[in-house]
Amino acid sequence: MAEIERPCRYCIAGYRDVGETLEPSAQACEFAHRDDPRVYALARALASKFQQKDPTDVQVSYFLEDADEVVDDFDPAPDRWRVRLLPENESDSERDIVCRLRINDVTYVGTEGGKDTRGQMVKLATFRQWEREANQAVSRG
């Protein structure tokens, strides 16, 4: 994919929202997410579930990295992104799961980030595999 020449409107809006007077560099925008219509469409669909039905550019900016993590799971990309929030499980907080959602009939979990790291949006099946592998590593000693 070609290098982008200008940051996307969502990154610009996000920078302005936190009080930045300068707009982000194109490279900073490109580092955060790909310049891909699929990413923007999914980020908008996520924002419309987590924020409000018709999200602002700032609200969409919150979901660009999550959308970038997920879009390649769908090949080809759907004509329309369908996002549905799912109820929490009792053990979610102890498993560092902050949300559950279904994206076009695939279940995902959002994981808690750390002080210097952001959480991840990952398929539930992948998350469970990580848990199994971690438990096996602990049991092996």
PyMOL commands that set and color helices and strands:
alter all, ss='L'
color gray80, all
select helices_A, chain A and resi 9-17+26-32+37-50+57-61+64-73+93-95+124-140
alter helices_A, ss='H'
color red, helices_A
select strands_A, chain A and resi 83-86+97-103+106-111+121-123
alter strands_A, ss='S'
color yellow, strands_A
deselect
rebuild
show_as cartoon
